[in-house]
Amino acid sequence: MVDTGAGNGISSDSSPPNPPMSVSSADAGSTELPPSKTVRVVVKGRVQGVFFRNWTVDNAQQLGIKGWVRNKRDGSVEALFSGKPEPVAEMERRCRLGPPDAMVTGLQVFPSSEDPGAGFERRPTTA
């Protein structure tokens, strides 16, 4: 006996059934922007007066990250990193070490939806 699918919404014509719809990660990336990650970080320790901001600008530009870096009056350095997840994670790792004369004692990382701008810049000190 041949089931025509009567009563269950399946057509009984002779055309082949449509394959199930599936979206692979390769398909999803072909029409959408590549995934991006934006984080705000606060670096604590001996991080001012040791060229931390210039070092951050150089490293961020090398990794193709957008955002900014600035000193805070409490002695910490704050930065916004935005880009592909892997380079952003690498920048976080580098900030845990800092430039040669820095002594990083803490790194806080917060997700952010702030617009990073077009490149990477050094900003003035803020409260």
All heavy atoms as an XYZ file, in Angstrom:
944
protein
N       0.837     -1.168      0.000
C       0.000      0.000      0.000
C       0.885      1.235      0.000
O       1.848      1.312      0.738
C      -0.900     -0.024      1.240
C      -1.763      1.185      1.360
S      -2.924      0.925      2.698
C      -3.440      2.561      2.909
N       0.572      2.256     -0.804
C       1.345      3.489     -0.900
C       0.640      4.565     -0.106
O      -0.536      4.831     -0.322
C       1.497      3.934     -2.373
C       2.198      5.260     -2.441
C       2.210      2.883     -3.165
N       1.378      5.178      0.804
C       0.811      6.252      1.610
C       0.896      7.544      0.818
O       1.976      7.963      0.424
C       1.589      6.369      2.929
C       0.999      7.429      3.865
O      -0.034      8.021      3.534
O       1.616      7.629      4.925
N      -0.205      8.173      0.585
C      -0.224      9.435     -0.155
C      -0.087     10.622      0.768
O      -0.034     11.756      0.325
C      -1.527      9.584     -0.965
O      -2.628      9.625     -0.065
C      -1.660      8.454     -1.959
N      -0.067     10.372      2.037
C       0.075     11.463      2.979
C      -1.208     12.236      3.173
O      -1.197     13.342      3.670
N      -2.319     11.704      2.756
C      -3.588     12.407      2.873
C      -3.857     12.749      4.323
O      -3.715     11.921      5.208
C      -4.704     11.550      2.301
N      -4.230     13.984      4.538
C      -4.592     14.418      5.879
C      -3.428     14.900      6.708
O      -3.614     15.398      7.798
N      -2.178     14.780      6.229
C      -1.065     15.264      7.043
C      -0.288     16.382      6.360
O       0.809     16.715      6.770
C      -0.139     14.118      7.465
C       0.571     13.483      6.287
O       0.506     13.976      5.170
N       1.260     12.387      6.554
N      -0.828     16.982      5.295
C      -0.198     18.132      4.664
C       0.868     17.787      3.659
O       1.521     18.657      3.128
N       1.096     16.511      3.364
C       2.110     16.118      2.394
C       1.425     15.922      1.048
O       0.424     15.231      0.953
C       2.826     14.823      2.820
C       3.540     15.050      4.143
C       3.798     14.374      1.745
C       4.174     13.814      4.714
N       1.977     16.513      0.013
C       1.399     16.414     -1.325
C       1.632     15.017     -1.872
O       2.660     14.391     -1.637
C       2.053     17.455     -2.236
O       1.672     17.252     -3.569
N       0.651     14.542     -2.654
C       0.793     13.217     -3.238
C       1.242     13.282     -4.687
O       1.161     12.306     -5.398
C      -0.533     12.454     -3.122
O      -1.530     13.149     -3.850
N       1.707     14.471     -5.183
C       2.192     14.537     -6.562
C       3.507     13.798     -6.695
O       4.093     13.355     -5.724
C       2.274     15.984     -7.067
C       3.353     16.790     -6.381
O       4.212     16.198     -5.710
O       3.344     18.027     -6.520
N       3.992     13.643     -7.915
C       5.171     12.820     -8.160
C       6.484     13.577     -8.064
O       7.539     13.006     -8.285
C       5.051     12.168     -9.531
O       5.010     13.189    -10.518
N       6.473     14.892     -7.763
C       7.730     15.641     -7.661
C       8.467     15.223     -6.400
O       7.851     14.886     -5.392
C       7.471     17.145     -7.674
O       6.674     17.505     -6.579
N       9.806     15.254     -6.458
C      10.576     14.843     -5.274
C      10.365     15.838     -4.136
O      10.141     17.023     -4.369
C      12.030     14.858     -5.763
C      12.034     15.722     -6.970
C      10.662     15.665     -7.558
N      10.417     15.375     -2.923
C      10.233     16.285     -1.780
C      11.407     17.251     -1.678
O      12.519     16.957     -2.115
C      10.195     15.340     -0.577
C      10.926     14.119     -1.024
C      10.692     14.015     -2.522
N      11.134     18.429     -1.134
C      12.205     19.397     -0.912
C      13.088     18.910      0.220
O      12.588     18.388      1.221
C      11.629     20.763     -0.537
C      10.909     21.410     -1.697
O      11.236     21.152     -2.846
N       9.929     22.225     -1.385
N      14.399     19.064      0.084
C      15.274     18.641      1.190
C      15.034     19.534      2.401
O      14.598     20.675      2.254
C      16.686     18.843      0.620
C      16.525     19.797     -0.507
C      15.128     19.643     -1.011
N      15.282     19.025      3.572
C      15.087     19.851      4.768
C      15.996     21.073      4.732
O      17.114     21.009      4.222
C      15.443     18.922      5.935
C      16.169     17.771      5.330
C      15.811     17.719      3.882
N      15.515     22.161      5.265
C      16.296     23.398      5.313
C      17.276     23.312      6.476
O      16.899     22.967      7.583
C      15.379     24.610      5.523
C      14.439     24.873      4.367
S      15.303     25.441      2.901
C      15.787     27.057      3.429
N      18.511     23.599      6.192
C      19.510     23.674      7.249
C      20.470     24.791      6.904
O      20.703     25.070      5.733
C      20.251     22.351      7.416
O      21.037     22.120      6.281
N      20.983     25.409      7.918
C      21.935     26.496      7.706
C      23.216     26.136      8.423
O      23.218     25.935      9.630
C      21.375     27.833      8.266
C      22.383     28.939      8.098
C      20.068     28.184      7.582
N      24.267     26.006      7.666
C      25.556     25.730      8.284
C      26.216     27.051      8.626
O      25.811     28.104      8.158
C      26.447     24.927      7.344
O      26.873     25.739      6.278
N      27.253     27.006      9.415
C      27.946     28.246      9.769
C      28.559     28.905      8.539
O      28.644     30.119      8.455
C      29.020     27.985     10.834
O      29.950     27.053     10.342
N      28.956     28.106      7.558
C      29.510     28.676      6.331
C      28.426     29.409      5.556
O      28.651     30.476      5.008
C      30.126     27.581      5.466
N      27.196     28.825      5.530
C      26.097     29.487      4.839
C      25.734     30.787      5.535
O      25.489     31.796      4.899
C      24.850     28.586      4.813
C      25.042     27.353      3.938
O      25.938     27.371      3.073
O      24.298     26.376      4.143
N      25.695     30.772      6.856
C      25.284     31.950      7.603
C      26.266     33.090      7.397
O      25.868     34.244      7.342
C      25.180     31.619      9.094
N      27.534     32.802      7.272
C      28.538     33.853      7.135
C      28.613     34.443      5.747
O      29.238     35.471      5.554
N      27.994     33.819      4.762
C      28.152     34.296      3.398
C      27.372     35.572      3.134
O      27.741     36.345      2.276
C      27.765     33.205      2.405
O      26.399     32.886      2.559
N      26.288     35.808      3.847
C      25.495     37.007      3.601
C      25.494     37.958      4.785
O      24.995     39.056      4.683
C      24.040     36.630      3.258
O      23.493     35.892      4.347
C      23.974     35.820      1.983
N      26.031     37.546      5.912
C      26.035     38.380      7.107
C      27.449     38.857      7.396
O      28.413     38.325      6.871
C      25.513     37.578      8.305
C      24.084     37.119      8.139
C      23.623     36.270      9.309
O      24.331     36.236     10.331
O      22.575     35.644      9.197
N      27.537     39.868      8.251
C      28.850     40.350      8.680
C      29.531     39.262      9.503
O      28.860     38.480     10.176
C      28.693     41.606      9.530
C      28.153     42.831      8.800
C      27.901     43.951      9.801
C      29.117     43.286      7.731
N      30.862     39.203      9.486
C      31.535     38.209     10.325
C      31.257     38.511     11.798
O      30.987     39.647     12.157
C      33.015     38.398      9.985
C      33.116     39.689      9.280
C      31.765     40.020      8.728
N      31.310     37.487     12.652
C      31.029     37.728     14.065
C      32.012     38.719     14.642
O      33.174     38.766     14.242
C      31.180     36.352     14.706
C      31.931     35.529     13.733
C      31.703     36.130     12.377
N      31.524     39.520     15.564
C      32.395     40.506     16.176
C      32.170     40.504     17.679
O      31.119     40.095     18.159
C      32.135     41.854     15.519
O      31.792     42.847     16.394
N      33.198     40.927     18.401
C      33.159     40.952     19.860
C      33.629     42.326     20.302
O      34.639     42.833     19.794
C      34.086     39.860     20.409
C      34.188     39.816     21.914
C      35.127     38.689     22.339
C      35.252     38.623     23.852
N      36.176     37.563     24.267
N      32.908     42.938     21.230
C      33.310     44.230     21.780
C      33.336     44.122     23.297
O      32.355     43.681     23.900
C      32.344     45.352     21.344
O      32.303     45.404     19.918
C      32.790     46.705     21.879
N      34.463     44.493     23.882
C      34.612     44.466     25.340
C      35.254     45.759     25.815
O      36.016     46.395     25.099
C      35.462     43.271     25.821
C      34.782     41.950     25.505
C      36.859     43.313     25.247
N      34.906     46.123     27.045
C      35.583     47.232     27.725
C      36.444     46.596     28.796
O      35.990     45.705     29.529
C      34.563     48.186     28.353
C      35.201     49.411     29.007
C      34.156     50.375     29.525
N      33.310     49.798     30.558
C      33.608     49.776     31.854
N      34.755     50.295     32.300
N      32.780     49.239     32.725
N      37.701     47.001     28.873
C      38.600     46.447     29.871
C      39.140     47.555     30.774
O      39.289     48.692     30.345
C      39.784     45.667     29.231
C      39.272     44.535     28.368
C      40.682     46.561     28.442
N      39.385     47.190     32.013
C      40.038     48.078     32.973
C      41.264     47.327     33.486
O      41.150     46.217     34.005
C      39.094     48.460     34.132
C      39.819     49.325     35.144
C      37.844     49.165     33.600
N      42.428     47.942     33.303
C      43.697     47.328     33.683
C      44.218     48.051     34.919
O      44.337     49.280     34.922
C      44.728     47.417     32.540
C      45.962     46.592     32.871
C      44.130     46.974     31.217
N      44.547     47.287     35.953
C      45.021     47.880     37.215
C      46.440     47.431     37.499
O      46.894     46.408     37.001
C      44.087     47.482     38.352
C      42.685     48.007     38.121
C      41.801     47.846     39.315
C      40.463     48.478     38.975
N      39.690     48.764     40.132
N      47.122     48.236     38.310
C      48.505     47.964     38.676
C      49.365     49.158     38.330
O      48.888     50.297     38.292
N      50.653     48.900     38.067
C      51.533     49.985     37.603
C      51.390     50.045     36.084
O      52.124     49.405     35.340
C      52.986     49.736     38.014
C      53.861     50.966     37.756
C      55.289     50.777     38.217
N      55.960     49.828     37.328
C      56.792     48.872     37.721
N      57.061     48.708     38.995
N      57.359     48.073     36.847
N      50.372     50.810     35.643
C      50.025     50.832     34.230
C      50.027     52.251     33.645
O      49.758     52.421     32.460
C      48.661     50.144     33.963
C      48.764     48.651     34.267
C      47.545     50.776     34.775
N      50.334     53.243     34.461
C      50.472     54.600     33.941
C      51.927     55.015     34.079
O      52.619     54.620     35.016
C      49.551     55.571     34.682
C      48.090     55.326     34.370
C      47.172     56.411     34.926
O      47.599     57.472     35.342
N      45.878     56.126     34.914
N      52.390     55.805     33.101
C      53.786     56.224     33.108
C      54.730     55.151     32.596
O      55.946     55.248     32.770
N      54.178     54.105     31.969
C      55.002     52.999     31.450
C      54.690     52.748     29.971
O      54.948     51.662     29.454
C      54.803     51.702     32.280
C      55.345     51.871     33.694
C      53.339     51.280     32.292
N      54.127     53.751     29.316
C      53.777     53.684     27.884
C      52.710     52.638     27.582
O      52.668     52.108     26.482
C      55.030     53.466     27.024
C      56.033     54.571     27.184
C      57.149     54.396     27.982
C      55.836     55.785     26.557
C      58.068     55.422     28.146
C      56.751     56.817     26.718
C      57.862     56.641     27.510
N      51.834     52.360     28.567
C      50.792     51.363     28.369
C      49.842     51.754     27.243
O      49.474     50.918     26.418
C      49.995     51.140     29.666
C      49.319     49.793     29.736
C      49.847     48.782     30.504
C      48.150     49.546     29.036
C      49.238     47.530     30.566
C      47.534     48.304     29.085
C      48.077     47.294     29.858
N      49.452     53.036     27.201
C      48.508     53.453     26.153
C      49.119     53.327     24.762
O      48.486     52.808     23.842
C      48.019     54.884     26.400
C      47.048     54.970     27.581
C      46.644     56.394     27.854
N      47.841     57.155     28.236
C      47.902     58.470     28.312
N      46.850     59.213     28.001
N      48.994     59.083     28.688
N      50.349     53.801     24.592
C      50.994     53.685     23.274
C      51.180     52.217     22.885
O      50.982     51.843     21.728
C      52.343     54.400     23.262
C      52.199     55.906     23.314
O      51.121     56.450     23.089
N      53.288     56.586     23.628
N      51.567     51.401     23.840
C      51.728     49.964     23.612
C      50.393     49.342     23.190
O      50.339     48.514     22.272
C      52.253     49.322     24.901
C      52.343     47.841     24.885
C      53.396     47.078     24.461
C      51.333     46.916     25.313
N      53.091     45.745     24.607
C      51.846     45.618     25.133
C      50.054     47.072     25.853
C      51.120     44.473     25.457
C      49.325     45.940     26.165
C      49.857     44.656     25.966
N      49.303     49.769     23.843
C      47.973     49.260     23.517
C      47.572     49.650     22.097
O      47.054     48.821     21.342
C      46.926     49.771     24.529
O      47.318     49.349     25.845
C      45.541     49.234     24.223
N      47.815     50.906     21.727
C      47.509     51.360     20.366
C      48.267     50.507     19.351
O      47.689     50.004     18.375
C      47.826     52.859     20.177
C      47.746     53.261     18.711
C      46.893     53.726     21.020
N      49.565     50.314     19.574
C      50.388     49.522     18.644
C      49.863     48.091     18.514
O      49.734     47.561     17.410
C      51.850     49.491     19.090
C      52.548     50.837     18.944
O      52.017     51.720     18.227
O      53.625     51.000     19.554
N      49.561     47.452     19.638
C      49.086     46.066     19.621
C      47.709     45.953     18.991
O      47.454     45.030     18.208
C      49.065     45.493     21.039
C      50.420     44.995     21.474
O      50.743     43.826     21.314
N      51.242     45.886     22.015
N      46.815     46.866     19.300
C      45.465     46.827     18.733
C      45.506     47.007     17.216
O      44.823     46.298     16.477
C      44.588     47.893     19.381
N      46.336     47.937     16.759
C      46.452     48.152     15.318
C      47.056     46.924     14.634
O      46.616     46.519     13.564
C      47.260     49.418     15.021
C      46.491     50.676     15.385
C      47.306     51.948     15.242
O      48.539     51.932     15.195
N      46.623     53.073     15.201
N      48.027     46.311     15.279
C      48.649     45.092     14.741
C      47.623     43.964     14.597
O      47.661     43.195     13.631
C      49.782     44.664     15.676
C      50.496     43.402     15.284
C      51.512     43.012     16.352
O      51.140     42.463     17.384
N      52.771     43.314     16.106
N      46.680     43.884     15.533
C      45.672     42.820     15.524
C      44.422     43.191     14.717
O      43.512     42.369     14.579
C      45.268     42.473     16.961
C      46.351     41.805     17.806
C      45.937     41.747     19.266
C      46.664     40.418     17.275
N      44.351     44.427     14.229
C      43.187     44.859     13.455
C      41.959     45.139     14.303
O      40.829     44.976     13.856
N      42.186     45.600     15.529
C      41.100     45.872     16.463
C      40.741     47.355     16.416
O      41.610     48.208     16.328
C      41.533     45.468     17.895
C      41.694     43.952     17.965
C      40.556     45.969     18.934
C      42.264     43.466     19.275
N      39.439     47.630     16.544
C      38.955     49.012     16.636
C      38.713     49.344     18.100
O      38.507     48.449     18.925
C      37.640     49.165     15.867
C      37.763     48.934     14.389
C      36.408     49.069     13.738
C      36.470     48.727     12.268
N      35.138     48.760     11.654
N      38.708     50.646     18.419
C      38.393     51.060     19.776
C      39.246     52.210     20.240
O      39.674     53.058     19.445
N      39.527     52.225     21.531
C      40.284     53.326     22.136
C      40.913     52.874     23.448
O      40.569     51.833     23.985
C      39.375     54.537     22.372
C      38.063     54.218     23.053
C      36.847     54.052     22.447
C      37.840     54.011     24.458
N      35.885     53.758     23.388
C      36.467     53.739     24.631
C      38.657     54.029     25.585
C      35.901     53.481     25.874
C      38.093     53.778     26.835
C      36.728     53.508     26.960
N      41.821     53.712     23.954
C      42.456     53.480     25.255
C      42.651     54.825     25.933
O      42.895     55.838     25.273
C      43.803     52.717     25.110
C      44.811     53.514     24.300
C      44.359     52.325     26.474
N      42.529     54.868     27.259
C      42.731     56.107     28.014
C      43.125     55.803     29.453
O      42.806     54.738     29.990
C      41.472     56.966     27.994
C      40.279     56.335     28.698
C      39.041     57.184     28.555
N      37.854     56.476     29.013
C      36.625     56.788     28.671
N      36.404     57.799     27.846
N      35.602     56.111     29.129
N      43.849     56.740     30.068
C      44.141     56.668     31.490
C      42.906     57.109     32.260
O      42.116     57.926     31.776
C      45.297     57.605     31.857
C      46.647     57.036     31.502
O      46.805     55.860     31.229
N      47.653     57.897     31.501
N      42.778     56.585     33.483
C      41.743     57.043     34.403
C      42.435     57.685     35.600
O      43.564     57.331     35.929
C      40.858     55.875     34.834
C      40.058     55.302     33.648
C      39.080     54.243     34.099
C      37.981     54.927     34.895
N      36.899     54.029     35.264
N      41.774     58.612     36.217
C      42.389     59.346     37.336
C      42.696     58.454     38.537
O      43.525     58.810     39.367
C      41.490     60.517     37.739
C      41.549     61.628     36.728
C      41.009     62.956     37.255
N      41.102     63.951     36.211
C      40.120     64.279     35.377
N      38.943     63.703     35.511
N      40.291     65.190     34.454
N      42.058     57.282     38.621
C      42.331     56.371     39.744
C      43.612     55.559     39.541
O      43.965     54.725     40.358
C      41.140     55.448     40.000
C      40.885     54.441     38.874
O      41.648     54.416     37.870
O      39.909     53.669     38.992
N      44.334     55.810     38.419
C      45.594     55.117     38.161
C      45.468     53.920     37.237
O      46.469     53.311     36.870
N      44.246     53.569     36.867
C      44.046     52.433     35.964
C      44.037     52.915     34.509
O      44.081     54.104     34.236
C      42.725     51.715     36.291
O      41.619     52.561     36.054
N      44.006     51.953     33.599
C      43.872     52.222     32.170
C      42.599     51.530     31.719
O      42.346     50.375     32.078
C      45.090     51.696     31.375
C      44.837     51.747     29.878
C      46.333     52.502     31.721
N      41.799     52.241     30.933
C      40.548     51.696     30.405
C      40.649     51.647     28.888
O      41.231     52.543     28.271
C      39.384     52.601     30.818
C      38.035     52.137     30.333
C      36.916     53.081     30.750
O      37.138     54.303     30.809
O      35.813     52.578     31.002
N      40.074     50.596     28.291
C      40.116     50.472     26.837
C      38.859     49.792     26.331
O      38.189     49.059     27.067
C      41.341     49.665     26.409
N      38.554     50.049     25.070
C      37.473     49.376     24.369
C      38.091     48.656     23.190
O      38.812     49.267     22.391
C      36.431     50.386     23.870
C      35.198     49.763     23.204
C      34.248     49.223     24.279
C      34.470     50.788     22.341
N      37.854     47.346     23.093
C      38.377     46.536     22.002
C      37.208     45.948     21.223
O      36.297     45.364     21.820
C      39.241     45.386     22.521
C      40.408     45.807     23.359
C      40.691     45.161     24.552
C      41.235     46.845     22.960
C      41.783     45.526     25.329
C      42.324     47.222     23.729
C      42.601     46.568     24.912
N      37.242     46.074     19.900
C      36.173     45.522     19.074
C      36.757     44.942     17.799
O      37.606     45.561     17.149
C      35.153     46.610     18.740
O      34.065     46.070     18.024
N      36.289     43.752     17.452
C      36.757     43.092     16.235
C      36.366     41.634     16.249
O      35.462     41.221     16.976
N      37.062     40.856     15.453
C      36.813     39.410     15.430
C      37.142     38.850     16.808
O      38.060     39.332     17.486
C      37.660     38.747     14.359
C      37.271     39.151     12.950
C      38.154     38.470     11.921
C      37.798     38.940     10.526
N      38.713     38.388      9.516
N      36.400     37.835     17.252
C      36.597     37.311     18.608
C      38.027     36.882     18.938
O      38.504     37.140     20.043
C      35.634     36.116     18.671
C      34.556     36.460     17.695
C      35.257     37.200     16.583
N      38.729     36.245     17.996
C      40.075     35.743     18.287
C      41.065     36.884     18.559
O      41.794     36.827     19.559
C      40.588     34.846     17.155
C      39.780     33.587     16.949
C      38.494     33.802     16.122
O      38.352     34.873     15.487
O      37.638     32.912     16.120
N      41.133     37.926     17.709
C      42.053     39.031     18.016
C      41.687     39.782     19.300
O      42.575     40.218     20.034
C      41.947     39.951     16.792
C      41.463     39.086     15.692
C      40.589     38.053     16.349
N      40.389     39.908     19.587
C      39.986     40.584     20.825
C      40.452     39.764     22.035
O      40.994     40.311     23.001
C      38.467     40.840     20.858
C      38.018     41.315     22.233
C      38.078     41.865     19.793
N      40.281     38.451     21.974
C      40.751     37.581     23.066
C      42.275     37.676     23.207
O      42.808     37.684     24.325
C      40.318     36.141     22.823
N      42.984     37.756     22.093
C      44.443     37.901     22.134
C      44.833     39.230     22.771
O      45.788     39.304     23.547
C      45.032     37.780     20.715
C      46.515     38.068     20.620
C      47.411     37.129     21.415
O      46.958     36.037     21.829
O      48.594     37.493     21.638
N      44.089     40.294     22.471
C      44.389     41.600     23.068
C      44.160     41.562     24.574
O      44.945     42.129     25.336
C      43.527     42.677     22.397
C      43.950     44.076     22.741
S      45.566     44.473     22.039
C      46.119     45.694     23.209
N      43.107     40.879     25.006
C      42.870     40.707     26.444
C      44.071     39.990     27.077
O      44.552     40.388     28.139
C      41.600     39.893     26.694
C      40.320     40.604     26.326
C      39.105     39.686     26.445
O      39.084     38.797     27.325
O      38.165     39.848     25.643
N      44.547     38.929     26.419
C      45.693     38.168     26.941
C      46.920     39.063     27.045
O      47.625     39.062     28.054
C      45.983     36.964     26.032
C      47.045     36.024     26.587
C      47.520     34.995     25.576
N      48.310     35.576     24.500
C      49.563     36.028     24.630
N      50.167     35.983     25.796
N      50.219     36.530     23.599
N      47.172     39.850     26.005
C      48.336     40.741     26.023
C      48.226     41.780     27.130
O      49.230     42.133     27.753
C      48.502     41.429     24.672
C      48.916     40.466     23.566
C      49.111     41.183     22.243
N      49.378     40.236     21.164
C      49.736     40.590     19.934
N      49.856     41.876     19.614
N      49.953     39.672     19.008
N      47.025     42.279     27.383
C      46.847     43.290     28.433
C      47.103     42.727     29.827
O      47.427     43.469     30.742
C      45.455     43.904     28.359
S      45.291     45.129     27.052
N      46.959     41.427     29.992
C      47.266     40.817     31.300
C      48.762     40.914     31.605
O      49.168     40.878     32.758
C      46.819     39.359     31.338
C      45.325     39.197     31.345
C      44.885     37.741     31.426
N      43.490     37.593     31.064
C      42.455     37.901     31.839
N      42.665     38.373     33.045
N      41.221     37.733     31.419
N      49.569     41.030     30.550
C      51.022     41.167     30.715
C      51.457     42.629     30.615
O      52.266     43.086     31.407
C      51.748     40.339     29.652
C      51.456     38.845     29.656
C      52.073     38.184     28.431
C      51.973     38.219     30.935
N      50.947     43.334     29.606
C      51.301     44.738     29.404
C      52.689     44.904     28.826
O      53.392     43.932     28.541
N      53.107     46.160     28.656
C      54.454     46.439     28.151
C      55.503     46.076     29.203
O      55.170     45.848     30.370
C      54.411     47.936     27.862
C      53.348     48.475     28.748
C      52.337     47.376     28.902
N      56.783     46.051     28.809
C      57.841     45.591     29.723
C      57.889     46.276     31.086
O      58.139     45.608     32.087
C      59.130     45.853     28.939
C      58.712     45.818     27.507
C      57.306     46.355     27.472
N      57.659     47.593     31.165
C      57.777     48.296     32.445
C      56.502     48.281     33.282
O      56.488     48.796     34.405
C      58.226     49.742     32.214
C      59.667     49.816     31.725
O      60.442     48.882     32.011
O      60.014     50.801     31.045
N      55.433     47.707     32.769
C      54.167     47.651     33.513
C      54.170     46.479     34.485
O      54.908     45.506     34.313
C      52.999     47.504     32.542
N      53.337     46.610     35.522
C      53.090     45.505     36.440
C      51.574     45.403     36.612
O      50.983     46.135     37.406
C      53.758     45.716     37.788
C      53.559     44.531     38.730
S      54.320     44.762     40.337
C      56.042     44.771     39.896
N      50.957     44.558     35.817
C      49.507     44.408     35.844
C      49.114     43.538     37.026
O      49.609     42.423     37.181
C      48.994     43.793     34.520
C      47.493     43.556     34.574
C      49.364     44.686     33.343
N      48.222     44.071     37.867
C      47.741     43.312     39.026
C      46.285     42.867     38.858
O      45.807     42.044     39.618
C      47.869     44.136     40.315
O      47.090     45.331     40.181
C      49.323     44.487     40.601
N      45.607     43.430     37.873
C      44.217     43.034     37.651
C      43.729     43.476     36.284
O      44.175     44.494     35.752
N      42.836     42.677     35.730
C      42.214     43.004     34.446
C      40.744     42.634     34.555
O      40.408     41.480     34.811
C      42.853     42.225     33.298
C      42.219     42.467     31.921
C      42.600     43.845     31.395
C      42.654     41.413     30.931
N      39.887     43.634     34.393
C      38.447     43.402     34.382
C      37.972     43.525     32.945
O      38.371     44.455     32.240
C      37.724     44.422     35.256
C      38.125     44.347     36.721
C      37.510     45.488     37.515
O      37.757     46.642     37.224
N      36.709     45.138     38.504
N      37.109     42.608     32.512
C      36.595     42.593     31.145
C      35.070     42.598     31.213
O      34.480     41.768     31.904
C      37.084     41.346     30.373
C      36.530     41.334     28.959
C      38.603     41.286     30.358
N      34.464     43.547     30.497
C      33.015     43.695     30.476
C      32.516     43.679     29.032
O      33.084     44.384     28.192
C      32.595     45.031     31.108
C      33.161     45.271     32.471
C      34.332     46.008     32.630
C      32.538     44.770     33.601
C      34.860     46.238     33.891
C      33.062     45.003     34.868
C      34.229     45.735     35.014
N      31.444     42.936     28.724
C      30.863     43.022     27.381
C      30.389     44.457     27.145
O      29.989     45.149     28.080
C      29.669     42.067     27.426
C      29.821     41.271     28.673
C      30.713     42.033     29.594
N      30.425     44.907     25.907
C      30.024     46.277     25.601
C      29.306     46.330     24.267
O      29.582     45.543     23.364
C      31.258     47.186     25.553
O      30.894     48.507     25.200
N      28.394     47.291     24.149
C      27.718     47.543     22.873
C      28.106     48.918     22.335
O      27.513     49.400     21.383
C      26.201     47.434     23.049
O      25.761     48.364     24.013
N      29.121     49.533     22.948
C      29.573     50.858     22.517
C      30.170     50.803     21.111
O      30.840     49.834     20.750
C      30.628     51.380     23.498
C      31.083     52.791     23.182
C      32.065     53.339     24.206
O      32.074     52.863     25.353
O      32.823     54.255     23.844
N      29.929     51.848     20.339
C      30.491     51.952     18.993
C      31.995     52.205     19.117
O      32.414     53.184     19.725
C      29.819     53.098     18.240
C      30.343     53.288     16.828
O      31.217     52.500     16.383
O      29.885     54.228     16.165
N      32.833     51.339     18.527
C      34.280     51.493     18.671
C      34.894     52.552     17.762
O      36.053     52.912     17.928
C      34.810     50.110     18.286
C      33.811     49.603     17.316
C      32.481     50.135     17.782
N      34.124     53.051     16.802
C      34.688     54.007     15.849
C      35.359     53.286     14.695
O      35.247     52.076     14.542
N      36.094     54.059     13.892
C      36.656     53.521     12.652
C      38.040     52.901     12.811
O      38.445     52.076     12.012
C      36.713     54.620     11.598
N      38.785     53.298     13.816
C      40.142     52.788     13.995
C      40.414     52.555     15.469
O      39.509     52.246     16.227
N      41.668     52.728     15.871
C      42.015     52.613     17.292
C      42.741     53.877     17.707
O      43.697     54.274     17.043
C      42.893     51.387     17.578
C      42.860     51.006     19.032
C      41.911     50.116     19.502
C      43.732     51.587     19.933
C      41.848     49.797     20.852
C      43.672     51.273     21.278
C      42.731     50.374     21.745
N      42.269     54.518     18.791
C      42.829     55.809     19.176
C      43.149     55.893     20.662
O      42.590     55.169     21.474
C      41.867     56.941     18.793
C      40.558     56.917     19.569
C      39.596     58.020     19.155
O      39.828     58.675     18.134
O      38.611     58.231     19.872
N      44.042     56.811     20.959
C      44.387     57.139     22.342
C      43.518     58.328     22.737
O      43.490     59.334     22.034
C      45.868     57.505     22.393
C      46.371     57.862     23.741
C      47.852     58.132     23.656
N      48.267     58.937     24.771
C      49.504     59.118     25.113
N      50.481     58.566     24.428
N      49.807     59.848     26.156
N      42.816     58.203     23.849
C      41.904     59.266     24.312
C      42.473     59.943     25.551
O      43.299     59.361     26.264
C      40.532     58.691     24.622
C      39.784     58.259     23.381
C      38.347     57.951     23.710
N      37.582     57.674     22.495
C      36.343     57.252     22.491
N      35.717     57.041     23.641
N      35.720     57.036     21.354
N      41.966     61.149     25.841
C      42.432     61.873     27.044
C      41.985     61.173     28.332
O      41.011     60.413     28.335
C      41.761     63.250     26.948
C      41.185     63.345     25.576
C      41.058     61.954     25.039
N      42.704     61.472     29.406
C      42.387     60.927     30.736
C      40.963     61.301     31.122
O      40.478     62.383     30.813
C      43.376     61.483     31.772
O      44.688     61.076     31.392
C      43.082     60.978     33.176
N      40.297     60.384     31.827
C      38.937     60.606     32.279
C      38.820     60.232     33.751
O      39.707     59.588     34.314
C      37.935     59.786     31.444
O      36.616     60.148     31.826
C      38.119     58.292     31.652
N      37.724     60.654     34.354
C      37.454     60.311     35.753
C      37.240     58.840     35.822
O      37.465     58.100     36.612
C      36.217     61.042     36.267
